[in-house]
Amino acid sequence: MRITRVIVLGLLAVTAYYAQNEDAENQAIALAYHKLTGDPLDLQTVAQSSTAVRNASSFDRPDAVKTETARLQAQLNASDAGREFVMRVNDSISEYDHDRGEFYVVLFRPGYFVPIQAFRQQYQLVFANVEGARAIPMPKEEARSFDLQLQKLSRHVTNEIHFRVVGKGDPAGGVTGDRVIRAEILSSRLLDTNGNVVFLPKVAPLAASAPATPFDVLKADVAGFRVGVKVKDLEATLARTAGKPQRVTPKNGVDKFSGTLEVNSMGCSSYIGRRRPEPGPICVTAYFDKDEIVRAIRVERLFPWFDSEIFRKSLTQKYGAVASARNSGNGLELGWGPDVNETNHTERNYFHSALRAQYSADEDFMSRGGNSLPRIKVMLHLVDAQWASQH
């Protein structure tokens, strides 16, 4: 069974416009997402807000909740994670880029999503294989007449997308938050108001655009530094590239780490009574265990202001598809690799990915105000996920 309806486009901006009426099609997409990813769905809470339960008497309500919960569980169990969906989205085509010789499809830009409402929750639908479909390459002579056609449409088109749900999170890292549904486009058609085809984007299968190998924590590096190596080897590397490191032993004796290896570890943060740090120096803290093996590394550095889009693009090019993304304070946080419940003495009970990258505006600048651009603090934190899960 295929599903078709029109829904408005969600943007990278905070505001997104959701379809007002929740329907069975949205629920089918959400169920496919939960079935595939294992992301928990509180069926009892969903059941309690259903029409059947709300219409039941106080006496019959407990039984109605049980019945509705069982019905929803059966739907979830029967959901086909490989099902094909068809959706029509209100979209637009950009002005012609004379330098690149192309137009582009707005929905397929990083940070854009299709908002979905199901089970009284908001979901964000993103497409993983949009790189080839984003651009509409065209010679200037041909682009002139195409642009005139778009002007008559006020550049608005309907994007008919055939897709299936394939996972969780935005691989480009542009869409943040919980319940981000990752989908693979099977085909796409850009239509005018009369249903005539304006353009057929070229869609590459996800398998063709996916990285050849999954993210490997032990092969990844942050600023050239890795976990799983001997302390003495990292010590020599730090001395050669960042500055003379110092060994520090925890005072309380309860941390799972035997010590840290530090280079200017506090030099990238602002504190009352001390001189504000300036952009440039690198700040490194490496945590090692009793066998003197490095198990976690945190690297920080202050930069003059630069756009977060540069941060996102640079890191996705280096590390590949993003596993998690969220807005974090005055910036953006991206994650790769498996989740780790890391509880070392610097970041207790913080749940994050094995590799975490954070872009944030300088808090000291934000507290003081001012008309100049804030400095940017970049933090990269790499954890040996397998080791951490056993400790």
HUVEN-V268312 format. One record per residue. RES is the residue in one letter. PHI is phi in radians with two decimals (none if undefined). OMEGA is omega in radians with two decimals (none if undefined). Layout:
BEGIN
res:RES phi:PHI omega:OMEGA
res:RES phi:PHI omega:OMEGA
END
This chain:
BEGIN
res:M phi:none omega:3.10
res:R phi:-1.84 omega:-3.04
res:I phi:-2.10 omega:-3.13
res:T phi:-2.36 omega:2.94
res:R phi:-2.88 omega:-3.12
res:V phi:-1.78 omega:-3.14
res:I phi:-2.47 omega:-3.10
res:V phi:-1.37 omega:-3.04
res:L phi:-1.55 omega:3.04
res:G phi:-1.63 omega:-3.04
res:L phi:-1.98 omega:3.04
res:L phi:-1.11 omega:3.14
res:A phi:-1.10 omega:-3.07
res:V phi:-1.06 omega:-3.07
res:T phi:-1.41 omega:3.01
res:A phi:-2.33 omega:-3.04
res:Y phi:-1.86 omega:-3.03
res:Y phi:-1.68 omega:2.99
res:A phi:-1.06 omega:-3.02
res:Q phi:-1.28 omega:-3.03
res:N phi:-1.78 omega:3.05
res:E phi:-1.26 omega:-3.11
res:D phi:-2.41 omega:-3.08
res:A phi:-1.13 omega:-3.14
res:E phi:-1.15 omega:3.08
res:N phi:-1.04 omega:-3.13
res:Q phi:-1.13 omega:3.12
res:A phi:-1.12 omega:3.10
res:I phi:-1.14 omega:-3.13
res:A phi:-1.11 omega:3.14
res:L phi:-1.15 omega:3.09
res:A phi:-1.07 omega:3.11
res:Y phi:-1.10 omega:-3.12
res:H phi:-1.16 omega:3.13
res:K phi:-1.13 omega:-3.06
res:L phi:-1.31 omega:-3.00
res:T phi:-1.62 omega:-3.05
res:G phi:1.39 omega:3.08
res:D phi:-1.07 omega:-3.00
res:P phi:-1.14 omega:3.04
res:L phi:-2.12 omega:-3.10
res:D phi:-1.31 omega:-3.05
res:L phi:-1.16 omega:-3.13
res:Q phi:-1.17 omega:3.10
res:T phi:-1.15 omega:3.08
res:V phi:-1.06 omega:-3.13
res:A phi:-1.08 omega:-3.09
res:Q phi:-1.12 omega:3.14
res:S phi:-1.70 omega:-3.12
res:S phi:-1.30 omega:3.14
res:T phi:-1.11 omega:-3.11
res:A phi:-1.05 omega:-3.13
res:V phi:-1.31 omega:-3.12
res:R phi:-1.14 omega:3.13
res:N phi:-1.49 omega:-3.13
res:A phi:-1.34 omega:3.09
res:S phi:-1.24 omega:3.13
res:S phi:-1.04 omega:-3.13
res:F phi:-1.17 omega:-3.06
res:D phi:-1.53 omega:-3.02
res:R phi:-1.06 omega:3.12
res:P phi:-0.99 omega:3.11
res:D phi:-1.19 omega:3.13
res:A phi:-1.15 omega:3.10
res:V phi:-1.12 omega:3.13
res:K phi:-1.08 omega:-3.13
res:T phi:-1.13 omega:-3.12
res:E phi:-1.21 omega:3.10
res:T phi:-1.10 omega:3.11
res:A phi:-1.12 omega:3.12
res:R phi:-1.11 omega:3.13
res:L phi:-1.15 omega:3.11
res:Q phi:-1.10 omega:3.11
res:A phi:-1.13 omega:3.09
res:Q phi:-1.11 omega:3.13
res:L phi:-1.11 omega:-3.14
res:N phi:-1.11 omega:-3.09
res:A phi:-1.52 omega:-3.09
res:S phi:-1.08 omega:3.14
res:D phi:-1.71 omega:-3.09
res:A phi:-1.17 omega:-3.14
res:G phi:-1.71 omega:-3.07
res:R phi:-1.13 omega:3.08
res:E phi:-1.61 omega:3.08
res:F phi:-2.00 omega:3.05
res:V phi:-2.24 omega:-3.09
res:M phi:-2.37 omega:3.03
res:R phi:-1.94 omega:-3.03
res:V phi:-2.10 omega:3.02
res:N phi:-1.21 omega:-3.01
res:D phi:-2.30 omega:3.09
res:S phi:-2.64 omega:3.12
res:I phi:-2.03 omega:-3.03
res:S phi:-1.23 omega:2.92
res:E phi:-1.14 omega:-3.13
res:Y phi:-1.28 omega:3.06
res:D phi:-1.58 omega:-3.06
res:H phi:-1.18 omega:-3.14
res:D phi:-1.23 omega:-3.09
res:R phi:-1.65 omega:3.14
res:G phi:1.19 omega:-3.08
res:E phi:-2.78 omega:2.85
res:F phi:-1.69 omega:3.00
res:Y phi:-2.51 omega:3.12
res:V phi:-1.51 omega:-3.00
res:V phi:-1.07 omega:-3.12
res:L phi:-1.01 omega:-3.05
res:F phi:-1.57 omega:3.03
res:R phi:-1.39 omega:3.10
res:P phi:-1.03 omega:3.09
res:G phi:1.67 omega:3.14
res:Y phi:-1.67 omega:-3.10
res:F phi:-2.62 omega:3.03
res:V phi:-1.78 omega:-3.14
res:P phi:-1.31 omega:3.14
res:I phi:-2.19 omega:3.05
res:Q phi:-2.00 omega:3.12
res:A phi:-2.62 omega:3.12
res:F phi:0.96 omega:3.14
res:R phi:1.04 omega:3.08
res:Q phi:-2.24 omega:3.11
res:Q phi:-1.77 omega:3.07
res:Y phi:-2.09 omega:3.08
res:Q phi:-2.12 omega:-3.09
res:L phi:-1.68 omega:3.11
res:V phi:-2.12 omega:-3.09
res:F phi:-1.96 omega:-2.99
res:A phi:-1.46 omega:-3.03
res:N phi:-1.95 omega:-3.07
res:V phi:-1.81 omega:-3.03
res:E phi:-0.98 omega:-3.12
res:G phi:-1.31 omega:-3.08
res:A phi:-1.53 omega:-3.03
res:R phi:-1.18 omega:-3.03
res:A phi:-1.54 omega:2.98
res:I phi:-2.05 omega:-3.10
res:P phi:-1.22 omega:-3.07
res:M phi:-2.84 omega:3.05
res:P phi:-1.07 omega:-3.04
res:K phi:-1.04 omega:-3.11
res:E phi:-1.10 omega:3.13
res:E phi:-1.30 omega:-3.09
res:A phi:-1.15 omega:-3.12
res:R phi:-1.05 omega:-3.12
res:S phi:-1.21 omega:3.10
res:F phi:-1.14 omega:3.13
res:D phi:-1.16 omega:3.09
res:L phi:-1.09 omega:3.08
res:Q phi:-1.08 omega:3.13
res:L phi:-1.17 omega:3.12
res:Q phi:-1.09 omega:3.10
res:K phi:-1.15 omega:3.12
res:L phi:-1.63 omega:-3.01
res:S phi:0.97 omega:3.12
res:R phi:1.19 omega:-3.13
res:H phi:-1.56 omega:3.07
res:V phi:-2.43 omega:2.98
res:T phi:-1.80 omega:-3.12
res:N phi:-1.70 omega:3.10
res:E phi:-1.58 omega:-3.00
res:I phi:-2.08 omega:2.96
res:H phi:-1.69 omega:-3.04
res:F phi:-2.67 omega:2.97
res:R phi:-2.42 omega:3.13
res:V phi:-1.34 omega:-3.09
res:V phi:-2.20 omega:-3.12
res:G phi:2.99 omega:-3.03
res:K phi:-2.24 omega:3.04
res:G phi:1.55 omega:3.12
res:D phi:-1.55 omega:-3.12
res:P phi:-1.12 omega:3.12
res:A phi:-1.51 omega:3.11
res:G phi:1.34 omega:-3.10
res:G phi:-1.50 omega:3.14
res:V phi:-1.83 omega:-3.03
res:T phi:-1.92 omega:3.04
res:G phi:1.86 omega:-3.13
res:D phi:-1.60 omega:3.08
res:R phi:0.95 omega:3.03
res:V phi:-1.62 omega:-3.09
res:I phi:-1.57 omega:3.09
res:R phi:-1.63 omega:-3.09
res:A phi:-2.25 omega:3.05
res:E phi:-1.87 omega:3.06
res:I phi:-1.31 omega:3.06
res:L phi:-1.65 omega:3.05
res:S phi:-2.86 omega:-3.12
res:S phi:-2.57 omega:3.04
res:R phi:-2.30 omega:3.04
res:L phi:-1.73 omega:-3.01
res:L phi:-2.06 omega:3.02
res:D phi:-1.52 omega:-3.05
res:T phi:-1.17 omega:3.12
res:N phi:-1.65 omega:3.14
res:G phi:1.50 omega:3.10
res:N phi:-1.37 omega:-3.12
res:V phi:-1.28 omega:3.07
res:V phi:-1.59 omega:-3.14
res:F phi:-2.84 omega:3.07
res:L phi:-1.98 omega:3.12
res:P phi:-1.06 omega:3.09
res:K phi:-1.54 omega:-3.06
res:V phi:-1.89 omega:3.07
res:A phi:-1.56 omega:3.09
res:P phi:-1.00 omega:-3.10
res:L phi:-1.05 omega:-3.12
res:A phi:-1.06 omega:-3.12
res:A phi:-1.32 omega:-3.09
res:S phi:-1.80 omega:-3.11
res:A phi:-1.31 omega:3.10
res:P phi:-1.10 omega:-3.07
res:A phi:-1.18 omega:-3.12
res:T phi:-2.24 omega:3.11
res:P phi:-1.21 omega:3.14
res:F phi:-1.10 omega:-3.13
res:D phi:-2.03 omega:-3.09
res:V phi:-1.01 omega:-3.06
res:L phi:-1.28 omega:3.08
res:K phi:-1.73 omega:3.14
res:A phi:-1.33 omega:3.08
res:D phi:-2.41 omega:3.00
res:V phi:-2.08 omega:-3.09
res:A phi:0.98 omega:3.11
res:G phi:1.60 omega:-3.11
res:F phi:-1.82 omega:-3.08
res:R phi:-2.23 omega:2.99
res:V phi:-1.64 omega:3.13
res:G phi:1.45 omega:3.14
res:V phi:-1.82 omega:3.10
res:K phi:-1.26 omega:-3.13
res:V phi:-1.01 omega:-3.08
res:K phi:-1.11 omega:3.12
res:D phi:-1.25 omega:3.10
res:L phi:-1.16 omega:3.13
res:E phi:-1.01 omega:3.12
res:A phi:-1.17 omega:3.14
res:T phi:-1.16 omega:3.12
res:L phi:-1.10 omega:-3.14
res:A phi:-1.07 omega:-3.10
res:R phi:-1.45 omega:-2.99
res:T phi:-1.99 omega:-3.03
res:A phi:-2.13 omega:-3.09
res:G phi:2.43 omega:-3.09
res:K phi:-1.18 omega:-3.12
res:P phi:-1.45 omega:3.05
res:Q phi:-2.08 omega:3.05
res:R phi:-1.57 omega:-3.13
res:V phi:-2.23 omega:3.12
res:T phi:-1.78 omega:3.12
res:P phi:-1.00 omega:-3.10
res:K phi:-1.43 omega:-3.03
res:N phi:-1.47 omega:3.06
res:G phi:1.25 omega:-3.11
res:V phi:-1.91 omega:-3.12
res:D phi:-1.26 omega:-3.14
res:K phi:-1.29 omega:3.07
res:F phi:-1.59 omega:3.12
res:S phi:-1.41 omega:3.14
res:G phi:3.08 omega:3.12
res:T phi:-2.25 omega:3.04
res:L phi:-2.04 omega:-2.94
res:E phi:-2.24 omega:2.98
res:V phi:-2.24 omega:3.10
res:N phi:0.90 omega:-2.95
res:S phi:-1.08 omega:-3.13
res:M phi:-1.81 omega:-3.00
res:G phi:-1.42 omega:-3.12
res:C phi:-1.94 omega:-3.13
res:S phi:-2.18 omega:-3.14
res:S phi:-1.72 omega:3.10
res:Y phi:-2.38 omega:3.12
res:I phi:-1.09 omega:3.07
res:G phi:1.56 omega:3.12
res:R phi:-2.17 omega:-3.12
res:R phi:-1.18 omega:-3.14
res:R phi:-1.14 omega:3.10
res:P phi:-1.21 omega:3.13
res:E phi:-1.86 omega:3.10
res:P phi:-1.02 omega:3.05
res:G phi:2.32 omega:-3.03
res:P phi:-1.07 omega:3.10
res:I phi:-1.70 omega:-3.10
res:C phi:-2.13 omega:-3.03
res:V phi:-2.24 omega:2.97
res:T phi:-2.30 omega:3.11
res:A phi:-2.01 omega:-3.11
res:Y phi:-1.86 omega:-3.13
res:F phi:-2.21 omega:-3.08
res:D phi:-1.68 omega:-3.08
res:K phi:-1.16 omega:3.10
res:D phi:-1.56 omega:3.14
res:E phi:1.03 omega:3.01
res:I phi:-1.93 omega:-3.13
res:V phi:-1.26 omega:-3.09
res:R phi:-1.98 omega:3.11
res:A phi:-2.72 omega:3.12
res:I phi:-2.41 omega:3.01
res:R phi:-2.11 omega:3.12
res:V phi:-2.10 omega:3.13
res:E phi:-2.24 omega:3.06
res:R phi:-2.80 omega:3.06
res:L phi:-1.65 omega:3.12
res:F phi:-2.24 omega:2.87
res:P phi:-1.04 omega:-3.03
res:W phi:-0.98 omega:2.95
res:F phi:-2.57 omega:-3.02
res:D phi:-1.24 omega:-3.13
res:S phi:-1.14 omega:3.12
res:E phi:-1.15 omega:3.06
res:I phi:-1.14 omega:3.08
res:F phi:-1.02 omega:-3.11
res:R phi:-1.08 omega:-3.08
res:K phi:-1.15 omega:-3.11
res:S phi:-1.11 omega:-3.07
res:L phi:-1.33 omega:3.08
res:T phi:-1.21 omega:3.06
res:Q phi:-1.18 omega:-3.11
res:K phi:-1.40 omega:-2.99
res:Y phi:-1.85 omega:3.11
res:G phi:1.56 omega:-3.06
res:A phi:-1.05 omega:-3.12
res:V phi:-1.36 omega:3.10
res:A phi:-1.52 omega:3.14
res:S phi:-2.64 omega:3.13
res:A phi:-2.60 omega:3.12
res:R phi:-2.72 omega:2.99
res:N phi:-1.30 omega:-3.05
res:S phi:-2.35 omega:3.10
res:G phi:1.04 omega:-3.12
res:N phi:-1.70 omega:-3.08
res:G phi:-2.81 omega:-3.00
res:L phi:-2.37 omega:3.10
res:E phi:-2.26 omega:-3.14
res:L phi:-2.11 omega:-3.14
res:G phi:-2.41 omega:3.09
res:W phi:-2.32 omega:3.07
res:G phi:1.42 omega:-3.10
res:P phi:-1.22 omega:3.06
res:D phi:-1.22 omega:-3.14
res:V phi:-2.34 omega:3.04
res:N phi:-1.56 omega:-3.00
res:E phi:-1.47 omega:-3.06
res:T phi:-2.27 omega:3.08
res:N phi:-1.33 omega:-2.96
res:H phi:-1.28 omega:3.12
res:T phi:-1.74 omega:-3.06
res:E phi:-2.49 omega:-3.04
res:R phi:-1.17 omega:3.02
res:N phi:0.96 omega:3.10
res:Y phi:-1.71 omega:-3.08
res:F phi:-1.67 omega:-3.08
res:H phi:-2.70 omega:3.14
res:S phi:-1.44 omega:-3.13
res:A phi:-1.02 omega:3.02
res:L phi:-2.06 omega:-3.13
res:R phi:-2.14 omega:3.10
res:A phi:-2.15 omega:-3.06
res:Q phi:-2.21 omega:3.07
res:Y phi:-2.00 omega:-3.11
res:S phi:-2.58 omega:3.07
res:A phi:-1.26 omega:-3.13
res:D phi:-1.00 omega:-3.08
res:E phi:-1.12 omega:3.13
res:D phi:-1.10 omega:3.10
res:F phi:-1.14 omega:-3.09
res:M phi:-1.10 omega:-3.11
res:S phi:-1.27 omega:-3.11
res:R phi:-1.51 omega:-3.06
res:G phi:1.32 omega:3.13
res:G phi:2.32 omega:-3.09
res:N phi:-1.70 omega:-3.12
res:S phi:-1.43 omega:3.13
res:L phi:-1.25 omega:3.13
res:P phi:-1.26 omega:2.97
res:R phi:-1.35 omega:-3.10
res:I phi:-2.02 omega:3.06
res:K phi:-1.82 omega:3.09
res:V phi:-1.94 omega:3.12
res:M phi:-2.19 omega:3.04
res:L phi:-2.06 omega:-3.09
res:H phi:-2.27 omega:-3.12
res:L phi:-2.02 omega:-3.11
res:V phi:-2.21 omega:3.00
res:D phi:-1.24 omega:-2.97
res:A phi:-1.11 omega:-3.12
res:Q phi:-1.12 omega:3.12
res:W phi:-1.11 omega:-3.11
res:A phi:-1.09 omega:-3.13
res:S phi:-1.18 omega:-3.14
res:Q phi:-1.66 omega:-3.12
res:H phi:-2.21 omega:none
END
